[in-house]
Amino acid sequence: MRKARAALATTLALSALATSFSSAWAAPGSNANSSAASITASEQARRISFEKFKLENGLTVILHSDRSLPLVAVNVWYHVGPANEPAHRSGFAHLFEHLMFEGSKHVGHEFDRILESIGATNSNGTTSWDRTNYFETAPSENLETLLWLESDRMGFMIDTLTQERLDVQRDVVKNERRQSYENAPYGPSSLSMLDALFPEGHPYHGAVIGSMQDLSAASLADVTDFFRQYYAPSNATLCLAGDLDVPLTKALVERYFGTLPDRQRPQAKELAYAALPEARRLVVKEPVTLAQVSFGYRSPPAYTAEDPALDVAMAILGGGKATRLYQRLVVQKKLAADVSASLESNRLASIALLSATVATGKSSAAVELELDAVLAALEQSGPTAAELGRAKRRILVGVLSSVELLNGPGGESGRAGLLQRFDQYTGDPGYLPKWLAQIEKVTGKDVQRAIKETLRKDARVVVVTEAAPAAEEAK
């Protein structure tokens, strides 16, 4: 993120949505036929209404009108991330996340000041492996101002970029990398995990933020070429959500974006998904108080057949005090101070991570054995009905929390973010009900299969972080 780390109206009201979802995922032991009927009845309630079209210059536009509040969200996705970066130019996508706030030809260098003056909130940008996004929310009478700002930096940001401004933002990104990785607890271990999961040659190799060497080597000419190639209307999607007069909004979009030059959309890198060819084990010494054990896996790409089962499996394993990892390692065995389980779904390959911070006086070897024991037990016997229902409800709560917002904090949530994410990865902004249906259909056997086929000992990276005194680390 650039700053500190930090409605398409549903067809029915949000309260009705919550009610129908609660019925669909009723407590274990409830009538299955009744739940199935509720799922069918609630299908219409889960849809985020939208209209999708393209301008002649290739810009994809998604509109969602919800006139219940006088707010409008703007959310722009450029289909460029580390996966698109040329060799020895890592970090360019994230560097541009910063540079795009540096000013543009007609707006000048007052982007943030203008946003503040119109009461804009949640203004930021983020970078992931496959895309870079920019978003803000403001009172709807300022829609035209927001479109002017976004169109000017899409078309004319590079016109005002100087070597001095590039150097300033390069240093900001380098400092962010130090704070996030080199100087952060378990940061070097995270970098080791990523490098092992995606070795050199893979489009996802290295951290999203890029390497210090590549950032230092970036010239003004390199940055200009990158902008000309990837920051074009044909390589972007504009999503507007909220208090929209649709005919007027279309006219404004055409006015501000339609005159930007058309450039051929660059070819995305393609790579068939494959699990890690062999297991790897790394020991990283860091000046931390507590040791840590992490398991990392490449998992199937976003929204492919196995993705929903893994999503549910990770919710069963971690994320709350009732989950398997927490109960086994923290409550029962008292081996870990905390645990986590996550799934980051991406276009070429997703990343599944399990982690446990070793409790004071306990051994990382014992923690590793228990992590394996939890996985083995879940693979062998599957989840209980209560665990399965709880995991699905946890995913549901995330969705319900998200659709209450026009723009979420990272630009991938909120109604605008969800429309963008589903469009990016499936080509269908309205994929939400299909994805929810896939989550609902996950069975205990699906979870067992996902662990057996993806969370395998012979296709994973184990990173053990050993606590070392700062003086020893510095040697």
C-alpha positions in Angstrom: 0.0 0.0 0.0 1.0 3.6 -0.6 0.0 4.7 2.9 0.5 3.1 6.3 -0.3 -0.6 6.2 -2.8 -0.4 6.8 -23.7 0.0 -3.8 -24.4 -1.9 -6.4 -27.6 -2.5 -4.6 -28.3 -6.0 -3.9 -31.7 -7.0 -5.2 -33.0 -7.4 -1.7 -32.0 -5.4 1.4 -28.8 -6.5 3.2 -30.9 -7.7 6.2 -32.8 -10.0 3.9 -29.5 -11.2 2.5 -28.2 -12.0 5.9 -31.4 -13.9 6.8 -31.3 -16.0 3.7 -27.7 -16.8 4.1 -28.2 -17.8 7.8 -31.0 -20.1 6.7 -28.8 -21.6 4.0 -26.0 -22.3 6.4 -28.1 -23.4 9.3 -26.6 -25.1 12.4 -25.7 -28.8 12.0 -28.6 -31.0 12.4 -31.1 -28.7 10.7 -33.3 -30.0 7.9 -31.2 -30.4 4.8 -34.1 -30.0 2.4 -35.1 -26.8 4.1 -31.5 -25.5 3.8 -31.4 -26.4 0.1 -34.7 -24.5 -0.5 -33.3 -21.5 1.3 -30.2 -21.5 -0.8 -32.4 -21.5 -4.0 -34.7 -18.8 -2.6 -31.7 -16.6 -1.6 -30.0 -16.9 -5.0 -31.4 -13.5 -6.2 -30.4 -11.8 -2.9 -26.7 -12.6 -3.4 -26.3 -10.8 -6.7 -24.6 -7.5 -7.0 -26.3 -5.8 -10.0 -24.0 -4.3 -12.6 -23.6 -3.2 -16.2 -20.4 -3.9 -18.1 -19.3 -2.4 -21.3 -16.2 -1.2 -23.2 -15.1 2.1 -24.7 -13.7 2.2 -28.2 -10.2 2.6 -26.8 -10.5 -0.7 -24.9 -11.3 0.5 -21.4 -13.6 -1.9 -19.6 -16.3 -0.2 -17.5 -18.4 -1.7 -14.7 -21.3 0.3 -13.3 -23.3 -0.5 -10.1 -26.1 1.9 -9.1 -27.3 2.1 -5.5 -28.9 5.4 -4.8 -29.7 4.7 -1.1 -26.8 7.0 0.0 -25.2 10.0 -1.7 -21.8 8.4 -2.1 -19.9 7.1 -5.1 -16.9 4.8 -5.2 -14.3 4.8 -7.9 -12.1 1.7 -8.3 -9.6 1.3 -11.1 -7.7 -1.9 -11.8 -4.7 -2.0 -14.1 -4.0 -5.6 -15.1 -0.3 -5.5 -14.2 1.6 -6.9 -11.3 4.8 -8.6 -10.5 3.7 -11.4 -12.9 4.2 -8.9 -15.8 7.5 -7.5 -14.8 10.5 -8.0 -17.1 13.6 -9.8 -15.8 15.7 -7.7 -13.3 12.9 -5.1 -13.0 11.0 -6.5 -10.0 9.0 -4.0 -8.0 7.9 -1.8 -11.0 4.2 -2.5 -10.4 4.4 -1.5 -6.8 6.7 1.5 -7.6 3.9 2.7 -9.9 1.4 2.4 -7.1 3.3 5.2 -5.5 4.2 7.2 -8.6 0.5 7.4 -9.7 0.0 9.7 -6.7 2.9 12.0 -7.7 0.8 14.1 -10.1 -0.3 14.4 -13.8 -0.3 16.9 -16.6 -3.5 18.7 -16.0 -4.1 18.0 -12.3 -0.6 18.9 -11.3 0.8 17.6 -8.0 -2.4 18.3 -5.9 -4.1 14.8 -6.2 -4.3 14.2 -2.4 -5.2 17.8 -1.6 -8.1 17.8 -4.1 -9.4 14.5 -2.7 -9.3 15.9 0.8 -11.1 19.1 -0.3 -14.1 17.1 -1.6 -14.4 14.9 1.5 -13.0 11.7 -0.2 -12.2 8.8 2.1 -10.4 5.4 1.8 -8.1 6.8 -1.0 -5.3 4.4 -1.6 -3.7 2.0 -4.0 -2.5 -1.6 -3.6 -0.4 -4.1 -5.6 -0.9 -7.9 -5.8 0.8 -10.5 -8.0 -1.7 -9.9 -10.9 -2.9 -6.3 -10.7 -2.5 -2.8 -9.3 -5.5 -0.8 -8.1 -6.4 2.7 -7.1 -9.6 3.6 -5.3 -11.5 6.3 -3.4 -15.0 7.1 -2.1 -16.6 10.6 -2.1 -20.0 12.4 -1.9 -21.6 11.6 -5.3 -21.8 15.2 -6.4 -18.0 14.9 -6.9 -18.2 12.1 -9.4 -17.0 14.3 -12.2 -14.0 15.4 -10.2 -13.0 11.8 -9.4 -13.3 10.8 -13.1 -11.1 13.8 -14.1 -8.4 12.8 -11.5 -8.3 9.2 -12.5 -8.4 9.8 -16.3 -5.6 12.4 -16.1 -3.2 10.1 -14.3 -4.2 7.2 -16.6 -3.4 9.3 -19.7 -0.9 11.9 -18.5 1.0 10.9 -15.3 4.2 10.2 -17.1 4.2 13.8 -18.6 5.1 15.3 -15.2 7.4 12.6 -13.8 11.0 13.8 -13.2 14.1 12.1 -12.0 13.8 13.8 -8.7 10.2 12.6 -8.1 11.2 9.1 -9.2 14.1 9.1 -6.7 11.8 10.2 -3.9 9.3 7.5 -4.5 12.0 4.9 -5.0 13.4 5.7 -1.6 9.9 5.5 -0.1 9.4 2.0 -1.5 12.8 0.9 -0.3 12.0 2.1 3.2 8.7 0.3 3.0 10.5 -2.9 2.1 12.8 -2.5 5.0 9.9 -1.9 7.4 7.9 -4.8 5.9 10.7 -7.4 5.5 14.3 -6.8 6.4 13.6 -5.0 9.7 10.3 -6.7 10.5 9.9 -9.7 12.8 9.7 -12.8 10.6 10.1 -10.6 7.5 13.3 -12.4 6.3 11.5 -15.7 6.8 8.6 -14.5 4.7 11.0 -13.6 1.9 12.7 -17.0 2.1 9.3 -18.7 1.9 8.3 -16.7 -1.2 11.6 -17.4 -3.0 11.3 -21.1 -2.3 7.7 -21.3 -3.4 8.4 -19.4 -6.6 12.1 -19.8 -7.7 13.8 -17.6 -10.2 12.0 -17.9 -13.6 8.5 -18.1 -12.2 6.4 -15.0 -12.8 5.7 -14.7 -9.1 9.4 -15.0 -8.1 10.4 -12.5 -5.3 8.2 -10.3 -3.2 5.5 -8.1 -4.7 7.5 -5.0 -3.5 10.5 -6.0 -5.5 14.2 -6.3 -4.7 16.5 -3.5 -3.5 18.9 -4.1 -6.5 16.1 -3.9 -9.1 14.6 -0.8 -7.5 18.0 0.9 -7.5 18.6 0.1 -11.1 15.3 1.5 -12.4 15.9 4.4 -14.7 13.5 7.1 -15.8 13.5 5.6 -19.3 12.6 2.1 -17.8 9.7 3.6 -15.9 8.4 5.5 -18.9 8.5 2.4 -21.0 6.6 0.5 -18.3 3.9 3.1 -18.1 3.5 3.2 -21.9 3.1 -0.6 -22.0 0.8 -1.3 -19.1 -1.0 2.0 -18.1 -3.3 2.1 -21.0 -7.2 2.1 -21.2 -7.0 -1.3 -22.9 -5.2 -2.8 -19.9 -7.5 -1.2 -17.3 -11.0 -1.7 -15.8 -12.9 1.2 -14.2 -15.6 0.3 -11.7 -18.0 2.9 -10.4 -20.4 2.0 -7.6 -23.0 4.0 -5.6 -25.3 6.9 -6.2 -25.1 6.9 -10.0 -27.4 8.3 -12.6 -26.4 5.7 -15.2 -27.0 7.6 -18.5 -25.2 10.7 -17.1 -22.4 8.5 -15.7 -21.9 6.9 -19.1 -21.6 10.3 -20.7 -19.1 11.4 -18.1 -17.0 8.3 -18.5 -16.9 8.8 -22.3 -16.0 12.4 -21.9 -13.1 11.8 -19.5 -11.7 8.5 -20.7 -13.0 8.0 -24.2 -10.4 10.4 -25.7 -7.4 8.6 -24.2 -5.3 6.9 -26.9 -5.9 3.2 -27.6 -2.9 1.0 -27.2 -2.7 -2.7 -27.7 -3.2 -4.6 -24.5 0.1 -6.4 -23.6 0.0 -10.2 -23.5 -0.2 -11.7 -20.0 2.4 -14.3 -19.0 1.0 -17.8 -19.0 2.3 -20.7 -17.0 0.5 -24.0 -16.4 -0.1 -24.6 -12.7 2.1 -27.2 -11.0 2.7 -28.1 -7.4 6.2 -27.8 -6.0 8.3 -30.5 -7.6 9.9 -31.4 -4.2 9.9 -30.5 -0.6 12.2 -27.8 0.8 13.2 -27.0 4.3 14.9 -23.7 5.4 16.1 -22.5 8.7 16.3 -18.7 9.1 17.8 -17.0 12.1 16.3 -13.7 13.1 16.5 -11.4 16.2 13.1 -12.4 17.4 11.9 -13.5 20.8 9.9 -16.5 19.7 10.7 -19.1 17.1 8.2 -19.8 14.4 7.3 -22.7 12.1 5.6 -22.1 8.7 4.3 -24.5 6.0 3.9 -23.1 2.5 2.2 -24.7 -0.5 1.5 -23.7 -4.1 -2.2 -24.4 -4.6 -4.5 -24.3 -7.6 -5.3 -20.9 -9.2 -8.2 -18.6 -8.1 -11.7 -19.9 -8.7 -10.6 -23.3 -10.1 -12.3 -26.5 -9.0 -10.2 -27.1 -5.9 -10.1 -23.4 -4.7 -13.4 -23.5 -2.7 -12.4 -26.7 -0.8 -9.1 -25.2 0.2 -10.8 -22.0 1.3 -13.0 -24.0 3.6 -10.1 -26.2 4.7 -8.0 -23.2 5.8 -11.0 -21.7 7.7 -11.3 -25.0 9.5 -7.6 -25.0 10.4 -7.1 -21.5 11.5 -8.6 -18.0 12.0 -10.3 -18.4 15.3 -10.2 -19.9 18.8 -12.5 -22.8 17.8 -10.3 -23.9 14.9 -8.2 -27.0 14.9 -4.8 -25.4 15.0 -5.6 -23.1 17.9 -7.3 -25.8 19.9 -4.5 -28.4 19.4 -1.4 -26.3 19.6 -2.4 -23.4 21.8 -5.2 -24.7 24.1 -4.5 -28.4 24.5 -0.7 -28.8 23.9 0.3 -25.3 24.9 3.1 -25.4 22.4 2.2 -22.3 20.4 1.6 -18.7 21.3 -0.5 -18.2 18.2 -1.4 -19.9 14.9 -2.7 -18.9 11.5 -3.9 -20.4 8.2 -4.5 -18.4 5.0 -5.1 -18.9 1.3 -4.1 -16.2 -1.2 -5.8 -17.0 -4.5 -4.0 -15.7 -7.6 -4.2 -16.2 -11.4 -1.2 -18.6 -12.0 -1.0 -20.2 -8.6 -2.4 -19.6 -5.1 -0.5 -19.6 -1.8 -1.6 -21.7 1.2 0.2 -20.9 4.4 0.1 -22.5 7.9 2.1 -20.9 10.7 2.6 -21.3 14.4 4.6 -19.1 16.7 6.4 -21.3 19.3 5.5 -20.6 22.9 8.2 -19.6 25.3 10.2 -22.7 26.5 8.8 -25.0 23.8 10.6 -26.5 20.8 10.0 -25.7 17.2 10.4 -29.5 16.4 7.4 -30.3 18.7 5.3 -27.6 17.0 6.2 -29.0 13.6 5.1 -32.5 14.6 1.8 -31.2 15.9 1.1 -29.2 12.7 1.6 -32.4 10.8 -0.6 -34.3 13.2 -3.5 -31.8 12.8 -3.2 -32.1 9.0 -3.1 -35.9 9.1 -6.1 -36.1 11.4 -8.2 -33.8 9.2 -7.2 -35.7 6.1 -8.0 -39.1 7.6 -11.3 -38.3 9.4 -12.5 -35.1 7.7 -14.1 -32.2 9.6 -17.1 -32.6 11.8 -20.4 -31.2 10.7 -20.0 -28.4 13.2 -16.5 -27.5 11.9 -17.7 -27.5 8.3 -20.7 -25.3 9.1 -18.6 -22.9 11.2 -16.0 -22.5 8.5 -18.7 -21.7 5.8 -20.3 -19.2 8.2 -17.0 -17.5 8.7 -16.6 -17.1 5.0 -20.2 -15.8 4.8 -19.5 -13.2 7.5 -16.6 -11.9 5.4 -18.9 -11.6 2.4 -21.7 -9.8 4.3 -19.2 -7.4 5.9 -17.8 -6.7 2.5 -21.0 -6.0 0.6 -22.0 -3.4 3.2 -19.3 -1.2 1.7 -18.9 0.4 -1.7 -15.1 0.2 -1.5 -13.3 -2.0 1.0 -10.0 -1.0 2.6 -7.8 -2.8 0.1 -9.7 -2.2 -3.1 -10.6 -5.9 -3.5 -13.5 -5.9 -1.1 -16.6 -3.8 -1.0 -19.0 -4.1 -3.8 -16.7 -2.3 -6.3 -13.8 -4.4 -5.2 -15.7 -7.7 -5.5 -17.0 -6.8 -9.0 -13.4 -6.0 -10.0 -11.9 -9.1 -8.5 -14.4 -11.5 -10.1 -14.0 -9.8 -13.4 -10.2 -10.0 -13.2 -10.1 -13.7 -12.4 -13.3 -15.1 -14.1 -14.3 -12.5 -16.7 -17.7 -12.3 -14.9 -18.2 -9.4 -12.4 -21.4 -11.2 -11.3 -19.6 -14.4 -10.2 -20.3 -13.9 -6.5 -23.4 -16.2 -6.3 -21.6 -18.9 -8.2 -18.6 -18.7 -5.9 -20.9 -18.8 -2.8 -22.7 -21.8 -4.2 -19.3 -23.6 -4.7 -18.5 -22.8 -1.0 -21.8 -24.2 0.1 -21.3 -27.4 -1.8 -18.0 -28.2 -0.2 -18.2 -31.5 1.7 -16.0 -33.1 4.3 -14.7 -35.4 1.6 -13.7 -32.4 -0.5 -11.7 -31.0 2.4 -10.0 -34.4 2.9 -9.1 -34.5 -0.8 -7.8 -30.9 -0.9 -5.4 -31.7 2.0 -4.3 -35.0 0.4 -3.7 -33.5 -3.0 -2.4 -30.0 -2.2 -1.2 -29.8 1.4 1.3 -32.5 0.9 4.6 -33.1 2.7 6.4 -33.8 -0.5 5.3 -30.6 -2.2 5.8 -27.9 0.4 8.3 -25.4 1.9 9.0 -25.6 5.6 10.5 -22.5 7.1 11.7 -22.6 10.7 12.6 -19.2 12.2 15.1 -19.6 15.0 15.4 -16.9 17.6 18.9 -15.4 17.5 20.4 -12.5 19.4 20.7 -9.3 17.4 24.5 -9.4 17.6 24.6 -12.9 16.2 22.2 -11.9 13.4 24.5 -9.0 12.4 27.6 -11.1 11.9 
